[in-house]
Amino acid sequence: MNLFVAGLPYDLDDAELEEIFEKFGKIISAKVSMDRETGKSRGFGFVEMANEAEAREAIENLNGISLGKKPMVVKAAEDKPKGSSGFRKPGFDNNRRRY
């Protein structure tokens, strides 16, 4: 089960994120989202846990606790819509060719 984790301290790394969640079960991956331009944390990340029951226990126990200045938000990650390329300007057809 994939979990979305927000409210992370900006100095937290992948290993520390994994350490927080491994108390609840087997971790497949733990990744803090980094800004491409600055290389600094964006304050959120994703944790993939092998067992859904363990992931739900992690949500119950970790959601709302503070690791720094703000409380963490821990919830099931929402699936990205298929075919989404990201940015879309309203009223602009991104698929239209320009010559």
Secondary structure, 3 states (H helix, E strand, C coil): CEEEEECCCCCCCHHHHHHHHCCCCCEEEEEEEECCCCCCEEEEEEEEECCHHHHHHHHHHHCCCECCCCECEEEECCCCCCCCCCCCCCCCCCCCCCC
